[in-house]
Amino acid sequence: MNERIPTSRGVIAAAKAVADILPPSPLLPVELNGVQAWVKADNLQPIGAFKIRGAWWRLVNLTEAERAGGVVAVSSGNHAQGVAWAAKRLGIRAAIVMPRDAPQVKLANTKALGAEVVLYERPGEDRDEVAARLIAERGGTLVHAFGDPWVIEGQGSAAIEATAQLGRAPSRIIACCGGGGLAAGLGLGAPESAIHPVEPVGWDMVGQSLAAGRIIHAAPDAPKTICDALQPNATKPLNLGLLQGRSEPGVAVTDAEVRTAQRFAFANLRLVVEPGGAAALAAALAGKVPVDGDTVIMLTGGNADPAAYAAMLAEA
């Protein structure tokens, strides 16, 4: 990874760059268990996820030589689409390392944006190693999904928007968490707010790492989760360093709690939210994180597989 360290000043600059190309995603009131809070609907971004923020900020900060050499990214689908969208807009060649079992909608959308998709087996192969081989063979700049300093700053732009929309600093921001890029960025962008990272049960590597004070890797027999977007094997030292002493303890949610949150968003907000994008809402609904009138809950993605989403709704 780069030696550069993300800063609050960098998040503010990223927010300005994002605002130049995208309107703020909606901040919507929502009643949870009798308490009114707010949801930040980043599932309504052009690529259906918050990842467009970090991808844009990273790519506009490439040097001319780096732009000419193209970029390589690793992603289960949402970061892939963010990088592909930004690369297409900037005329940069992009190759994305994606798991073979990624939702077809994410694979198809990434290809439709003009990026090359390189598949790997999950579990079985290390996506970072696959990306490193690609760069060794053909060159290019790695745009990591959560361990890149510019990506972290870009994700933090959501906090700048939410604070402006709310008219004050949120008391807390509840964030869906995979590798910790969003949580780290939100911490920089909202220094007065408590940050609550939410992960799937068995894949709460950020939460476990925060508790242990060192990086913890996912177990070889980690349980399956419907949150395909929240399954990194481990966080990065950069992310853990930014979150230590800043983040609240991690929270883990079950598949059942995530499905409940998806149905809630559909019924009460008229929003389609993918499993990984509903984790923060799941924690709030389940009472695993306190909620008040100044709480902001991130809805981070809406790229749901149509068949799986329809089946989930039919189960209610």
VOKE-496726 format. One record per residue: residue in three letters; residue number from 1; y negated, x, z of N, C-alpha, C, O in turn. Coordinates in steps of 0.05 Angstrom, whole numbers, always signed. Atoms other than C-alpha are relative to their C-alpha. Layout:
# residues N
     r     k       ny       nx       nz      cay      cax      caz       cy       cx       cz       oy       ox       oz
   ALA   NUM        Y        X        Z        Y        X        Z        Y        X        Z        Y        X        Z
...
END
This chain:
# residues 316
     r     k       ny       nx       nz      cay      cax      caz       cy       cx       cz       oy       ox       oz
   MET     1      +24      +17       +0       +0       +0       +0      -25      +17       +0      -24      +42       +4
   ASN     2      +25      -14       +0      -73      +19       -5       -8       +8      +29       +0       -5      +48
   GLU     3      +10       -8      -26     -106      +57      +52      -24      -16       +9      -31      -16      +33
   ARG     4      +23      +16       -7     -165      +11      +50       +7      -21      +21      +28      -33      +20
   ILE     5       -4      +20      -21     -172      -35     +111      -18      -24       -5      -42      -21       -9
   PRO     6      +16      +24       +5     -195     -107     +101      -20       -4      +23      -15       +4      +46
   THR     7      +22       +5      -19     -260     -127     +136      -11      -28       -2       -6      -42      -22
   SER     8      +13      +26       +1     -299     -189     +153      -21       +0      -22      -25      -21      -36
   ARG     9      +20       -2      +22     -353     -165     +105      +14       -3      -27       +3      -16      -45
   GLY    10      -15       +4      +24     -299     -161      +51       +7      -29       -5       +8      -38      -28
   VAL    11       -7      +29       +3     -278     -233      +65      -25      -16      -10      -22      -33      -27
   ILE    12      +24      +14       +9     -350     -256      +57       -6       +5      -29      -13      -13      -44
   ALA    13       +4       -7      +28     -356     -219       -9      +21      -15      -17      +14      -24      -39
   ALA    14      -22      +14      +15     -289     -249      -32       -7      -30       -2       -3      -41      -24
   ALA    15       +7      +28       +1     -314     -319      -14      -21       -6      -21      -20      -26      -34
   LYS    16      +21       +3      +20     -375     -309      -58      +13       +2      -28       +5      -13      -46
   ALA    17      -13       -3      +26     -331     -286     -116      +17      -24       -7      +17      -33      -30
   VAL    18      -16      +23       +5     -284     -344     -108      -18      -24       -6      -11      -41      -23
   ALA    19      +18      +22       +4     -342     -393     -104      -13       +0      -28      -21      -20      -38
   ASP    20      +11       -2      +27     -367     -367     -171      +18      -13      -21       +9      -20      -42
   ILE    21      -18      +11      +20     -305     -393     -206      +14      -26       +8      +25      -40       -9
   LEU    22      -14      +24      -10     -277     -449     -162      -17      -16      +20      -30       -4      +37
   PRO    23      +13      +16      -21     -306     -507     -122      +16       +2      +26      +40       +8      +25
   PRO    24      -15       -1      -25     -287     -509      -48      +23      -21       -1      +19      -43      -11
   SER    25      -21      +20       -3     -220     -543      -36       -8      -20      +22      -22      -12      +40
   PRO    26       +9      +21      -19     -229     -609       +3       +8       +6      +29      +29      +17      +34
   LEU    27       -6       +0      -29     -233     -610      +79       +1      -30       +8      -20      -43       +8
   LEU    28       -4      +29       -4     -204     -679      +97       +6       -6      +29      +21       +8      +42
   PRO    29       -7       +9      -27     -203     -716     +163      +28      -11       +1      +37      -24      -18
   VAL    30      -27      +10       -3     -134     -733     +189       +4       -6      +29       -4       +9      +47
   GLU    31       -6       +8      -28     -110     -769     +252      +29       +8       +6      +47       -1       -8
   LEU    32      -27       -9       -8      -51     -735     +286       +5       -7      +29       -9       +3      +47
   ASN    33       -7       +8      -27      -20     -768     +346      -24       -9      +16      -27       -3      +40
   GLY    34      +23      +11      -13      -85     -803     +362      -24      +19       +2      -45      +11      +13
   VAL    35      +23      -20       +0     -130     -741     +352       -8       +5      -28       +8      +10      -46
   GLN    36       +9       -6      +27     -174     -731     +292       -4      +30       -3      -18      +43      +13
   ALA    37       +3      -28       +7     -169     -662     +261       -7       +1      -29      -16      -19      -41
   TRP    38       +8       -4      +28     -180     -633     +192      +22      +15      -15      +35      +33       -4
   VAL    39      -18      -16      +16     -136     -609     +135      -16      +12      -23      -33       -1      -36
   LYS    40      +12      -15      +22     -158     -557      +84      +20       -1      -23      +41      +12      -22
   ALA    41      -19       +7      +21     -125     -581      +19       +0      +21      -22       -9      +16      -44
   ASP    42       -2      -21      +20     -113     -515      -17      +24       -5      -19      +27       +9      -39
   ASN    43      -20       +8      +19      -53     -549      -50      -13      -12      -25       +1      -16      -45
   LEU    44      +14      +11      +23     -106     -577      -98      -14      +21      -17      -29      +15      -35
   GLN    45      +11      -21      +16     -126     -509     -125      +12       -1      -29      +33      -14      -33
   PRO    46      -10       +1      +27     -117     -499     -201      +29       +7       -4      +43       -4      -21
   ILE    47      -28       -8       +2      -50     -465     -191      +17      -14      +21      +41       -9      +24
   GLY    48      -14      +15      -20      -31     -512     -134       +5      +15      +26      +22       +7      +42
   ALA    49       -4      -16      -25      -37     -460      -78      -24      +18       +6      -39      +25      -12
   PHE    50      +22      -17       -9      -85     -418      -38       +1      +28      -12      -19      +43      -11
   LYS    51       -4      -27      +10      -57     -355      -70      -20       +9      -22      -24      +32      -27
   ILE    52      +20       -6      +21     -109     -360     -126      -23      +16      +12      -36      +32       -3
   ARG    53      +22      -13      -13     -160     -334      -76       +4      +31       +0      -12      +46      -10
   GLY    54       -6      -28       -2     -128     -267      -61       +5      +14      -27       -3      +37      -31
   ALA    55       -6      -12      +26     -104     -256     -132      -26       +5      -15      -30      +26      -27
   TRP    56      +25       -3      +14     -174     -266     -160      -16      +24      +11      -26      +41       -4
   TRP    57      +16      -21      -12     -208     -220     -110      +13      +28       -5       -2      +47       -9
   ARG    58      -12      -26       +5     -156     -165     -121       -5       +8      -29      -12      +31      -34
   LEU    59       +2       -8      +28     -159     -167     -197      -29       +6       -9      -33      +24      -25
   VAL    60      +27       -7       +8     -235     -168     -202       -9      +27      +12      -29      +38       +4
   ASN    61       +6      -26      -12     -235     -105     -159      +16      +23      -12      +13      +46       -3
   LEU    62      -13      -21      +14     -190      -66     -206      -20      +17      -16      -40       +6      -26
   THR    63      +16      -16      +17     -221       -7     -241       +6       -6      -29      +26      -19      -35
   GLU    64       -5       +4      +29     -226       -7     -317      +27      +12       -8      +42       +0      -23
   ALA    65      -26      -13       +6     -167      +41     -320      +23      -16      +11      +44      -19       -2
   GLU    66      -21      +17      -11     -126       -3     -274       +4      -26      -16      +27      -35      -20
   ARG    67       -2      +24      +16     -142      -64     -315      +16       +6      -26      +32      -10      -35
   ALA    68      -13       -8      +25     -119      -28     -378      +30       +4       +5      +46       +0      -14
   GLY    69      -28       -6       -5      -53       -9     -344      +16      -25       +9      +41      -23      +10
   GLY    70      -14      +24       -8      -36      -80     -323       +7       -1      +30       +3      +19      +44
   VAL    71       -7       +3      -29      -11     -107     -256      +29       -9       +2      +40      -21      -16
   VAL    72      -27       +9       -7      +57     -119     -224       -2      -14      +27      -14       -3      +45
   ALA    73       +1      +15      -25      +66     -171     -169      +28       -9       +7      +46      -10       -9
   VAL    74      -25      +11      -10     +123     -196     -126       -7      -27      +13      -27      -29      +27
   SER    75       +7      +26       -9     +126     -270     -109      +23      -19       -3      +39      -17      -21
   SER    76      -19      +21       +3     +170     -330      -97      -11      -22      -18       +3      -41      -25
   GLY    77      +11      +20      +19     +122     -370     -141      -29       -5       +1      -42       -8      -20
   ASN    78      +28       +7       -2      +53     -385     -114      -19      +24       -5      -38      +22      -20
   HIS    79      +15      -24       +6      +25     -314     -113       +4       +7      -30      -15      +17      -43
   ALA    80       -5       -5      +29      +58     -307     -182      -19      -15      -17      -31       -4      -36
   GLN    81      +18      +16      +16      +17     -363     -209      -29       +8       +4      -45       +7      -15
   GLY    82      +27       -9       -5      -46     -338     -176       -7      +25      -16      -28      +27      -28
   VAL    83       +5      -25      +15      -39     -269     -206       +0       -6      -30      -16       +5      -45
   ALA    84       -1       +6      +29      -19     -298     -274      -26      -14       -9      -36       -8      -31
   TRP    85      +25      +15       +6      -80     -345     -273      -23      +20       -2      -39      +19      -21
   ALA    86      +22      -19       +0     -128     -289     -255       +3      +20      -23      -17      +27      -36
   ALA    87       -5      -19      +21      -96     -240     -304       -7      -12      -27      -19       +2      -44
   LYS    88       +6      +13      +25     -101     -289     -361      -31       -3       -4      -41       +2      -26
   ARG    89      +28       +3       +2     -174     -303     -346      -15      +26       -5      -36      +27      -18
   LEU    90      +12      -26       +2     -190     -229     -342      +11      +17      -23       +1      +39      -28
   GLY    91      -12      -15      +22     -147     -207     -401      +16      +24       +9      +16      +44       -4
   ILE    92      -16      -22      -11     -100     -164     -359      +29       -7       -3      +38      -30       +3
   ARG    93      -29       +4       +2      -25     -156     -372      +12       -2      +28       +5      +14      +45
   ALA    94      -12       +4      -26      +17     -182     -314      +30       -4       -2      +39      -19      -19
   ALA    95      -29       +4       -3      +90     -175     -296       +5       -9      +29       -5       +4      +47
   ILE    96       -4      +11      -27     +115     -216     -237      +30       +1       +7      +47      -10       -8
   VAL    97      -27       -1      -10     +179     -201     -198       +5      -25      +17       -7      -28      +38
   MET    98       -5      +26      -14     +208     -269     -177      +29       -3       +5      +46       +6      -10
   PRO    99      -28       +5       -5     +273     -291     -145      +12      -20      -20       -1      -39      -29
   ARG   100      -13      +17      +20     +323     -323     -192       +2      -28      +10       +3      -47       -6
   ASP   101       -3      +27      -11     +329     -382     -144      -27      -13       +7      -28      -34      +21
   ALA   102      +26      +13       -4     +254     -397     -143       +0      -27      -14      +14      -31      -34
   PRO   103       +2      +27      +13     +237     -470     -159       -8       +3      -30      -25      +19      -37
   GLN   104       +5       -2      +29     +238     -480     -234      -29       -6       -7      -40       +6      -27
   VAL   105      +28       +7       +6     +168     -510     -232      -18      +25       +3      -37      +28      -12
   LYS   106      +16      -24       -4     +141     -444     -206       +6      +21      -21      -12      +35      -31
   LEU   107       -7      -18      +22     +179     -402     -256      -13       -8      -26      -25       +8      -40
   ALA   108      +11      +10      +25     +157     -446     -313      -30       +3       -1      -41      +11      -22
   ASN   109      +29       -1       +0      +84     -448     -292      -10      +29       -3      -30      +34      -15
   THR   110       +8      -28       +2      +81     -372     -284       +2      +10      -29      -15      +23      -39
   LYS   111       -4       -8      +28     +109     -362     -354      -21      -13      -18      -31       -1      -37
   ALA   112      +19      +15      +16      +62     -415     -382      -28      +13       +1      -44       +9      -18
   LEU   113      +26      -13       -3       +3     -375     -356       -1      +27      -15      -21      +41      -14
   GLY   114       +0      -24      +16      +25     -317     -399      +11      +25      +13      +11      +47       +1
   ALA   115      -10      -23      -14      +56     -271     -347      +30       +5       -8      +44      -14      -15
   GLU   116      -28       -7       +3     +122     -234     -357      +14       -4      +27       +4       +5      +47
   VAL   117      -14       +5      -24     +173     -257     -306      +25      +18       +1      +41      +17      -18
   VAL   118      -24      -17       -4     +225     -206     -281      +15      -11      +24       +5      -11      +46
   LEU   119      -15      +13      -20     +280     -239     -241      +16      +20      +17      +25      +41       +7
   TYR   120      -18      -15      -17     +318     -211     -181      +16      -19      +17      +10      -43      +19
   GLU   121      -18      +17      -15     +374     -237     -137      -10       -1      +29      -15      +19      +42
   ARG   122       +6       +4      -28     +356     -267      -69      +21      -18      +14      +24      -41       +5
   PRO   123       +2      -27      -11     +390     -247      -24      +16      +19      -17      +29      +11      -36
   GLY   124      -15      -20      +14     +418     -182      -49      -17      +23      -10       -9      +46       -8
   GLU   125      +18      -20      +10     +360     -145      -81      -26       +0      +15      -35      -20      +25
   ASP   126      +26       -3      -13     +296     -118      -50      -22       -3      -22      -23      +14      -40
   ARG   127      +19       +5      +21     +238     -146      -91      -21      +22       -2      -31      +28      -23
   ASP   128      +19      -22       +1     +192      -89      -71      +11      +24      -15       -3      +38      -29
   GLU   129      -12      -22      +15     +242      -39      -98       +1       -6      -30       -3      +12      -46
   VAL   130       +1       +8      +28     +247      -78     -163      -28       +5      -12      -30      +16      -34
   ALA   131      +28       -4      +10     +171      -76     -170       -6      +29       -2      -19      +38      -21
   ALA   132       +5      -29       +1     +169       -2     -154      +13      +13      -24       +2      +31      -37
   ARG   133      -13      -11      +24     +219      +12     -209      -15       -7      -25      -18       +9      -43
   LEU   134      +16       +8      +24     +178      -28     -259      -25      +18       -3      -31      +27      -25
   ILE   135      +24      -16       +1     +115      +11     -241       +7      +29       -8       -8      +41      -23
   ALA   136       -8      -27       +7     +153      +77     -246       +6       +2      -30       +1      +23      -43
   GLU   137       -8       +0      +28     +179      +58     -315      -24       -4      -19      -25       +9      -40
   ARG   138      +21       +8      +19     +116      +28     -346      -29       +3      +10      -48       -1       -5
   GLY   139      +27       -2      -12      +57      +40     -299       -9      -28       +9       +5      -47       +8
   GLY   140      +11      +24      -10      +12      -13     -271       -8       +1      +29       +2      +19      +44
   THR   141       +9       +1      -28      -21      -31     -205      +15      -23      +15      +16      -45       +5
   LEU   142      -14      +20      -16      +19      -67     -151      -21      -19      +13      -40      -10      +26
   VAL   143      +17      +20      -14      -14     -132     -127      +19      -14      +19      +32      -34      +11
   HIS   144      -19      +11      -19      +26     -147      -65       -8      -27      +10      -32      -33      +12
   ALA   145       +5      +28       -8      +32     -219      -42      -15       -3      +26      -31      -21      +30
   PHE   146      +14       +3      -26       +8     -206      +29       -9      +27      +12      -25      +27      +31
   GLY   147       +7      -26      -12       +3     -131      +43      -22      +15      -13      -26      +39       -7
   ASP   148      +22      -13      +15      -55     -115       -3      -27       -7      +14      -32      -31      +20
   PRO   149      +25       +6      -15     -124     -108      +31      -19      -20      -14      -31      -36       -1
   TRP   150      +17      +19      +14     -162     -145      -24      +12      -28       +0       -2      -47       +2
   VAL   151      -14      +26       -1     -110     -200      -25       -5      -14      +27      -11      -37      +28
   ILE   152       +6      +11      -26     -119     -209      +50      -28      -11       +2      -33      -32      +12
   GLU   153      +28       +9       -1     -194     -213      +43       -4      -26      -16      -18      -44       -8
   GLY   154       +3      +24      +17     -188     -263      -13      +11      -25      +14       -2      -46      +12
   GLN   155      -11      +23      -14     -143     -309      +28      -19       -9      +22      -21      -33      +28
   GLY   156      +18       +7      -22     -194     -306      +84      -24      -17       -9      -37      -28       +8
   SER   157      +22      +17      +10     -245     -340      +39       +3      -29       +7      -16      -44       +9
   ALA   158       -4      +28       -9     -213     -406      +60      -13       -5      +26      -23      -28      +31
   ALA   159      +14       +4      -26     -241     -395     +130      -30       -3       -4      -42      -18      +10
   ILE   160      +29       +2       +6     -311     -384     +102       -7      -28      -10      -26      -41       -1
   GLU   161       +4      +27      +11     -306     -449      +63       +3      -21      +22      -15      -38      +25
   ALA   162       -5      +20      -20     -277     -489     +121      -22       -1      +21      -30      -22      +30
   THR   163      +21       -1      -19     -330     -465     +169      -26      -13      -10      -39      -28       +4
   ALA   164      +23      +12      +12     -385     -485     +121       +3      -30       -2      -16      -45       +2
   GLN   165       -5      +28       +3     -353     -553     +108       -1      -15      +27      -10      -37      +29
   LEU   166       -1      +13      -26     -342     -567     +182      -28       +1      +14      -34      -15      +31
   GLY   167      +26       -3      -12     -412     -543     +200       +0      +16      +25      -21      +18      +38
   ARG   168       -3      -16      -24     -386     -500     +256      +26      +15       -2      +43      +10      -19
   ALA   169      -25      -15       +0     -331     -451     +271      +23      -18      +10      +20      -31      +30
   PRO   170      -23      +16      -10     -263     -485     +277       +9      +11      +27       +8      +35      +32
   SER   171      -11       -9      -25     -233     -483     +346      +25      +16       -4      +30      +37       +9
   ARG   172      -25      -15       +8     -168     -461     +314       +6       -7      -29       -1      -28      -39
   ILE   173      -10       +5      +27     -138     -454     +245      +30       +4       +1      +40      +25      +10
   ILE   174      -29       -1       +1      -64     -470     +237       +8       +7      -28       +0       -7      -47
   ALA   175       -5      -11      +26      -36     -430     +179      +30       +2       -6      +45      +13      +11
   CYS   176      -27       -6      +10      +29     -431     +140       +2      +30       -3      -17      +43      -12
   CYS   177       -1      -29       -1      +55     -360     +145      +27      +10      -12      +48       +1       -4
   GLY   178      -23      -14      +11     +102     -318     +103       -1      +29       +9      +12      +36      +29
   GLY   179       +3      -28       -8      +82     -245     +106      -24       +5      +18      -27      +27      +29
   GLY   180      +23       -3      -17      +17     -257     +144      -26       +7      -14      -45      +13       +0
   GLY   181      +25       -6      +15      -34     -246      +89      -22      -21       +6      -45      -14      +10
   LEU   182      +19      +22       -6      -67     -314     +100      -10       +1      +29      -34       +0      +34
   ALA   183       +8       +0      -29      -66     -310     +176      -19      +23       +5      -38      +20      +20
   ALA   184      +17      -23       -5      -96     -240     +175      -28       -4      -12      -48       +2       +0
   GLY   185      +25       +5      +13     -150     -261     +126      -17      -21      +15      -41      -18      +17
   LEU   186      +14      +20      -15     -167     -323     +165      -12      +11      +26      -34       +3      +35
   GLY   187      +10      -12      -24     -174     -281     +228      -26      +16       -5      -44      +16      +12
   LEU   188      +24      -15       +7     -226     -238     +192      -22      -19       -8      -46      -14       -2
   GLY   189      +20      +19      +10     -261     -298     +161      -11      -19      +21      -32      -30      +18
   ALA   190       +8      +18      -21     -265     -339     +225       +4      +14      +27      +23       +7      +42
   PRO   191       -4      -16      -24     -273     -289     +282       -1      -15      +26       +9       -6      +47
   GLU   192       +2      +16      -25     -289     -343     +333      +23      -20       +3      +25      -32      +24
   SER   193      -21      +20       +0     -228     -386     +317      +27      +12       +8      +33      +35       +1
   ALA   194      -27       -8       -6     -158     -382     +345      +16       -3      -26      +13      -23      -40
   ILE   195      -16       +1      +25     -108     -368     +289      +30       -3       +9      +40      +13      +24
   HIS   196      -28       +7       -7      -38     -399     +294      +18       +3      -24      +17      -15      -41
   PRO   197      -18       -3      +23      +14     -372     +244      +25      -17       +5      +37      -17      +26
   VAL   198      -24      +17       -2      +71     -421     +230      +20       +8      -22      +13      +10      -45
   GLU   199      -21       -9      +19     +137     -400     +198      +25      -17       +4      +27      -32      +23
   PRO   200      -25      +15       -3     +206     -430     +186      +18      +13      +21      +17      +38      +25
   VAL   201      -20      -10      -20     +259     -423     +240      +18      +20      -13      +29      +15      -35
   GLY   202      -17      -21      +10     +298     -359     +229      -13      +18      -19       -3      +40      -26
   TRP   203      +16      -17      +18     +244     -331     +183      -27       +5      +12      -46      +11       -2
   ASP   204      +25       -4      -14     +190     -324     +235       -4      +29       +6       -6      +37      +30
   MET   205       +1      -28       -4     +184     -250     +224      -27      +10      +10      -29      +30      +24
   VAL   206      +27       -6      -11     +109     -248     +238       -1       -6      +29      -10      +10      +45
   GLY   207       +0       +8      -29     +118     -286     +303      +17      +19      +16       +8      +27      +38
   GLN   208      -18      -18      -14     +176     -242     +324      -13      +28       +2      -10      +41      +23
   SER   209      +13      -27       +0     +138     -179     +305      -23       +1      +19      -27      +21      +33
   LEU   210      +22       +2      -19      +77     -201     +344      +10       +2      +29       -1      +15      +46
   ALA   211      -12       +1      -27     +121     -214     +405      +11      +27       +8       +9      +36      +31
   ALA   212      -13      -25       -6     +157     -148     +399      -19      +24       -1      -13      +45      +10
   GLY   213      +19      -22       +3      +97     -105     +381       +9      +20      -21       -1      +42      -22
   ARG   214       -9      -17      +22     +134      -76     +321      +12      -18      -22      +17      -42      -17
   ILE   215       -9      +16      +23     +159     -100     +253      +30       -7       +4      +46      +11       +8
   ILE   216      -27      +10       -1     +222     -142     +257       +8      -11      -27       -7      -25      -40
   HIS   217      -10       +8      +26     +264     -154     +195      +18      -25       +3      +30      -29      +24
   ALA   218      -17      +24       +0     +300     -219     +178      +29       +9       +3      +38      +29       -8
   ALA   219      -29       -6       -4     +373     -220     +199      +15       -5      -26       +7      -22      -42
   PRO   220      -16       +4      +25     +425     -213     +143      +11      -29       -2      +15      -39      -25
   ASP   221      -11      +27       +0     +451     -282     +163      -21      -20       +7      -15      -41      +19
   ALA   222      +22      +19       -5     +383     -315     +169       +6      -27      -12      +16      -28      -34
   PRO   223       -7      +26      +11     +390     -390     +160      -16       -7      -25      -37       +3      -30
   LYS   224      +14      +10      +24     +372     -425      +96      -24      -17       +9      -24      -29      +30
   THR   225      +23      +16       -5     +304     -458      +94      -10      -13      -25       -7       -1      -47
   ILE   226      +11      +12      +24     +271     -507      +47      -27      +12       -7      -38       +7      -28
   CYS   227      +26      -12       +4     +207     -466      +54       +3      +26      -17       +1      +48       -6
   ASP   228       -5      -23      +17     +220     -420       -6      -23      +19       -1      -19      +43       -5
   ALA   229      +24      -17       +1     +149     -394       -3       -4      +17      +25      -22      +35      +25
   LEU   230       +5      -14      -26     +156     -368      +68      +25      +16       +9      +34      +14      +31
   GLN   231      -25      -15       -7     +216     -321      +65       -2      +30       -5      +18      +42      -14
   PRO   232       +0      -29       +1     +192     -248      +64      +20      +11      +20      +23       +0      +42
   ASN   233      -18      -13      -19     +242     -202      +96      -14      +11      +25       -2      +13      +46
   ALA   234      +16      -11      -22     +187     -172     +140      -29       +1       -8      -36       +0      -32
   THR   235      +29       -3       +5     +112     -167     +147       -5      +30       -5      +14      +46       -5
   LYS   236       +7      -28       +5      +75     -102     +132      -17      +11      +24      -29       -5      +39
   PRO   237      +16      -12      -22      +42      -53     +181      -29       -9       -1      -41      -13      +20
   LEU   238      +28       +8       +2      -26      -72     +154       -5      -27      +12      -23      -31      +27
   ASN   239       +3      +27      -10      -16     -146     +169       +4       -1      +30      -12      -14      +45
   LEU   240       -5       +0      -28      +14     -134     +237      -23      +12      +16      -31       +2      +37
   GLY   241      +23      -13      -14      -43      -87     +256      -24      -19       +2      -38      -19      +22
   LEU   242      +23      +18       +0      -95     -139     +237       +5      -24      +19      -14      -34      +30
   LEU   243       -6      +24      -16      -59     -195     +275       +4       +6      +29       -1      -11      +46
   GLN   244       -4       -7      -28      -42     -157     +339      -26       -2      +16      -46      +10       +8
   GLY   245      +23       +3      -17      -90     -176     +394      -20      -21      -11      -41      -26       +1
   ARG   246      +18      +20      +13     -122     -228     +347      +13      -27       -3       +1      -47       +2
   SER   247      -15      +25       +6      -69     -280     +330      +11      -12      +26      +18       +2      +45
   GLU   248      -16      +14      -21      -40     -332     +376      +29       +5       -5      +37      +14      -27
   PRO   249      -28       -4       +5      +35     -328     +386      +10      -16      -23       +0      -38      -28
   GLY   250      -11      +14      +23      +76     -348     +325      +14      -25       +8      +24      -28      +31
   VAL   251      -14      +26       -4     +106     -418     +319      +20       -3      -22      +14       +4      -45
   ALA   252      -21       +4      +20     +171     -435     +283       +5      -30       -2       +7      -44      +18
   VAL   253       -6      +28       +5     +186     -503     +251      +26       -3      -15      +34      +15      -30
   THR   254      -26       +5      +12     +251     -534     +228       -5      -14      -27      -27      -23      -33
   ASP   255       +1      +14      +26     +266     -563     +159       -6      -29       +4      -22      -41      -11
   ALA   256       +5      +28       -6     +266     -632     +190      -29       -5       +6      -41      -25       -3
   GLU   257      +29       +3       -7     +196     -622     +218      -17       +3      -25      -38      -10      -28
   VAL   258      +15       -4      +25     +172     -597     +150       +2      -25      -17      -18      -33      -29
   ARG   259       -3      +25      +17     +200     -658     +114      -17      -22      +12      -29      -37       -3
   THR   260      +17      +20      -13     +165     -703     +165      -29       +4       -8      -43      -15      -13
   ALA   261      +28       -7       +8     +100     -667     +149       -5       -7      -29      -27      -16      -36
   GLN   262       +3       +7      +29     +111     -675      +74       -4      -30       -4      -21      -39      -19
   ARG   263       +2      +29       +2     +122     -749      +82      -27      -10      +11      -39      -29       +0
   PHE   264      +25       +8      -13      +62     -755     +128      -24       +5      -20      -41      -12      -23
   ALA   265      +22       -7      +18      +16     -720      +77       +0      -19      -24      -21      -27      -33
   PHE   266       -2      +19      +23      +42     -766      +21      -10      -27       +9      -26      -40       -6
   ALA   267       +6      +27       -8      +34     -830      +61      -29       -3      +10      -41      -23       +6
   ASN   268      +26       +3      -13      -31     -815      +98      -23      +14      -15      -46       +6      -12
   LEU   269      +21      -15      +15      -69     -766      +53       +2       -3      -30      -15       +7      -45
   ARG   270       -6       +3      +29      -39     -784      -15       +1      +27      -13       -8      +31      -36
   LEU   271       -2      -27      +10      -24     -710      -24      +29       +8       -2      +45       +3      +15
   VAL   272      -26      -12       +4      +37     -676      -52       -1      +29      +11      -17      +45       +2
   VAL   273       +0      -26      -12      +53     -615       -9      +28      +11       -1      +47       -3       +7
   GLU   274      -26      -12       +0     +111     -568      -20       +9       +8      +28       -8       +9      +46
   PRO   275       -9       -5      -27     +155     -549      +39      -15      +23      +14      -25      +19      +37
   GLY   276      +14      -22      -13     +123     -481      +53      -29       -6       +5      -41       +4      +24
   GLY   277      +28       +8       -4      +54     -512      +45       -4      -20      +22      -27      -25      +30
   ALA   278       +2      +20      -21      +69     -564      +98       +7      +10      +28       +6       -5      +47
   ALA   279       -9      -11      -26      +92     -517     +154      -21       -3      +22      -15      -10      +45
   ALA   280      +21       +2      -20      +25     -516     +190       -4      -29      +10       -6      -34      +33
   LEU   281       +1      +29       -7      +20     -592     +188      +24       -8      +17      +21      -24      +35
   ALA   282      -24       +6      -15      +91     -595     +213       -2       +8      +30       +6       -6      +48
   ALA   283       +3      -10      -27      +74     -553     +274      -20      -18      +16      -15      -24      +40
   ALA   284      +19      +17      -13      +14     -597     +290      +12      -28       +7       +9      -38      +29
   LEU   285      -13      +26       -5      +53     -662     +282      +21       +1      +22      +24      -18      +37
   ALA   286      -21       -3      -20     +109     -636     +326      -11       +8      +27       +5      +10      +46
   GLY   287      +11       -7      -26      +61     -618     +381       +4      +29       +8       +2      +36      +32
   LYS   288       -5      -28       -6      +77     -544     +376      -25      +17       +1      -25      +40      +11
   VAL   289      +26      -13       -1       +4     -525     +368      -20      -22       +9      -20      -44       -1
   PRO   290      +20      +19       -8      -54     -560     +405      -19       -7      -22      -26      +10      -39
   VAL   291      +18       +9      +21     -101     -601     +362      -23      -14      +12      -20      -29      +31
   ASP   292      +24      +15       -9     -172     -624     +373      -18       -5      -24      -10       +0      -47
   GLY   293      +17       +8      +22     -231     -648     +332      -11      +22      -17      -23      +17      -38
   ASP   294      +10      -23      +15     -249     -578     +309      +23      +17      -11      +19      +40      -19
   THR   295      -24      -14      +10     -178     -559     +287       +1       -3      -30       -2      -25      -41
   VAL   296       -5       +0      +29     -167     -540     +214      +29       +8       -5      +38      +28       +4
   ILE   297      -28       -5       +7      -96     -544     +186       +1       +6      -29       -8       -9      -46
   MET   298       -2       -8      +28      -81     -507     +122      +23      -14      -14      +46      -12       -5
   LEU   299      -20       +9      +18      -43     -544      +68       +0      +19      -23      -18      +18      -40
   THR   300       +3      -24      +17      -26     -483      +27      +11       -2      -28       +5      +14      -45
   GLY   301      -11       +1      +26      +14     -506      -32      +11      -28       -7      +20      -43      +10
   GLY   302      -10      +26       +9      +33     -566      -74      +19       +2      -24      +23      -18      -38
   ASN   303      -19       -4      +23      +83     -537     -124      +28       -8       +8      +46       +8      +10
   ALA   304      -26      +10       -8     +140     -581     -103      +18       -5      -24       +9      -14      -45
   ASP   305      -19       +7      +20     +203     -587     -144       +2      -30       -2       +8      -43      +18
   PRO   306       +1      +29       +2     +199     -658     -171      +25      -14      +11      +23      -34      +26
   ALA   307      -25      +13       -9     +273     -676     -159       +3       +2      +30      +10      -17      +43
   ALA   308       -3       -4      -28     +275     -646      -90      -21      -16      +16      -15      -27      +37
   TYR   309      +21      +15      -13     +209     -679      -72       +6      -30       +1       +3      -43      +21
   ALA   310       -7      +28       +1     +232     -747      -95      +23       -7      +19      +23      -28      +32
   ALA   311      -23       +4      -18     +297     -740      -56      -10       +0      +29       +0      -16      +45
   MET   312      +11       -1      -27     +258     -721       +6      -14      -26       +8      -11      -36      +30
   LEU   313      +14      +25       -5     +214     -782       +1      +20      -23       +3      +16      -41      +20
   ALA   314      -20      +21       -1     +275     -826      -11      +16       +0      +26      +27      -21      +34
   GLU   315      -14       -1      -25     +306     -802      +54      -13      -14      +23       -1      -21      +43
   ALA   316      +15      +13      -22     +251     -834      +96      +11      -28       +6       +0      -41      +24
END
